[in-house]
Amino acid sequence: MLSRTASDLYWLSRYFERAENAARMLDVVWNLSLIRYAVDTQAEIAAPLAITGTAEQYGARYGKVTIHNVLHFFTLDADNPASIYSCLRLARTSAHAVRGKITAEMWESVNSTWLELREIRQTGLQVYGETLFFEWVKNRSHLFRGATYGTLMRSDTFRFLRLGTFIERADNTARILDVKHRDGEADSNTTVDYYRWHALLRSVGAYEAYREMYSETINGERVAELLILRPEVPRSLLSCLQELCGLLPDIEGQAGLEAKRLAAVQLARLQYGDLAHIVDIGLHDYLTDFLRRINELANTIQSEYLELV
Amino acid sequence: MRSLRMPAVSGFDEMIGPASEVRSHYAGYHDWLLRQDSRDLQRKRKEAELQFHRVGITFNVYGEDSGTERLIPFDTLPRMIPAREWALLERGAIQRVQALNLFLHDIYHDQKIIRDGRIPAEQVFGNAQYQPCMQDVDLPNQVYSQISGVDLIRDGEGTWYVLEDNLRTPSGVSYMIENRRMMMRLFPELFAQQTVAPVEHYPSLLLETLQHSAVHSHPTVVLLTPGRFNSAYFEHAFLAQQMGIELVEGADLFVKEGFVYMRTTAGPQRVDVIYRRIDDAFLDPLAFRSDSMLGVPGLLSVYREGKVVLANAVGTGVADDKSIYPYVPEMIRFYLDEEPILANVPTWQCRRDNELKHVLARLPELVVKEVHGAGGYGMLVGPAASEQEIEQFRQRLLAAPDNYIAQPTLSLSTCPIFVDEGIAPRHIDLRPFVLSGYDTRVVPGGLTRVAMKAGSLVVNSSQGGGTKDTWVLEDDPC
């Protein structure tokens, strides 16, 4: 496959996944902001800025942190490269470049997402409805993934799309977990804490999984275990690495030696890791190290497959 | 349908005859049309528009915000051609393209037609589209124009003419295929009612043609596009996908040790045939325009060594130029020893004094075109121009008569389209696509372009023209 094509496929799914994760995160923030009696609203509202490292950019443009400004900044703000609007625009641009490689149904799902998003932007988030919008983004992502799964031939086209999904998802899950952990440390075992962990689980769609696997009150260590080490949860770090390690060896040709090695090392660290060890190191340090490693893997995929000279 | 009555037609209409009778090949369709509810038809039009938007069958308009995408207006009333009539057009188009290919081979080799005095040497060698670098380069099968578009029109009497040949990178074939898909989706009952010749196999014929152009069997074929901001990008992506070949940009290709390679995730892969949709001037910054970012450095040297095939060949533009057009009937006689099946539009060459005089005297009646122009830019349509416009054009013509040809203003034939009030006649043309591989073939039909404004003769999509599905009816109605 052409390196440029592989690159567009990879970034198409990365941006779509990023938009979905942003919607998940913002949905939680929006809901927490409504439970004023239980939560330090201001800290919750500012959390997405910390997760994505955009506090400075936000401050320069909007000043005061308010829920509606933060939501606008992350949803329909065309000037914020991390907004859902920008992510879906870039996903659509990449899809446009490879529309001959993906199925008509996949292209139509990306393209109609973009056309609808432009209409929603005209309507405005508050009129359209915040919750409805986040559901819409998740549904569009489900639809695209479904079209991909249901119609696309299992070839390198499929594999580069999936690579993008899991690199992005691993990164996003780690970031969400990291910020929640730091915020939650101070006041553990309080109602606030419960709401936070509860919201975090819901944001990654793992609330039901937690209930089924642990018959105990929601607490930080268990949530961390679930989202880092459990292979049953599709957004856990281990699941993402398992997918990545399954995909890389199937890509045609002999390229990508270093990417395969890095992925295998990281998979082993998760597969044979345990919670006590993570608690020992400290969750924040553990996740910081993980983010550095996943970033290194992403850069290696970029240089070994996507920017061939 | 209540409001079917067509307003009076002047000139030749494809559906309605001179005594307001429905032409026999439209009879079945017309009966069907009378049974339709106008609201249903309106709904179908909306559905088509929505579907084209969703599928993203759009084109980019130059000069507007980069990446502005527009739909080409699509009309749901088909343009029909009876089988017998099509047989003539098909033979005529094939004959013409064969002669043009022989002409190209000749002028880049022995130049017999010039030595024989049939075409003045300066018309060929003085032409900006003549590529000296192609002199004595041998091409496989001696085919220069693998993909040709022959633009056909009918005058007020219904006589067919060739308006121009397109031998560089003719576009529009994706609309031919998508229009058919749309019509089958919207009106399946019409296809059950009569036999319409299929067009959807065009991509497989095109792939075969491209494979035939290679030196060895099982060649790697790619489609080279200028990129996603090109006006025809949709078509490039569409054809690459339909043929199952890579859609490449210049930066994806490189030249090494005498061959062309593409950059892939598994390392460099050799390329044998390039269906290029970029102009000669942008192909190779080392050989042509050095500021081109679209091409591949060193491509031309590999090409001249015969180590890669370009379709169409470099230098075909000299044969479809408007200054060469008047000589095509002569080429047919010279190379094929046949009489032309399809006539040229009578053409005055302003470079000749006596013809220029004639043109200047009759400017308000004529169409005057720049010899190197395309896309409906830089032309004068006398009957539609103001006195002032005509005078301005006269000055330009006098300043550089060599740059212009003139033709009578033909009242192109009309075909009904759906408008808000019902149906109304609009001017149309027809572009069949001729493929030259081991033999020369045409998919039945082609792209019918429509001037959407009442009375307008300009069908180019860049000027707001639309398209229709073109039906070659396989059974003559009895």
Interface residues (C-beta under 8 A of the other chain):
Chain A: M1 L2 S3 R4 T5 A6 T93 H96 A97 R99 G100 K101 A104 W107 E108 N111 S112 L115 D156 F160 I251 E252 G253 Q254 A255 Y305 L306 L308 V309
Chain B: H53 R54 V55 G56 R228 A237 F238 A240 Q241 E246 L247 V248 E249 A251 D252 M262 R263 T264 T265 A266 G267
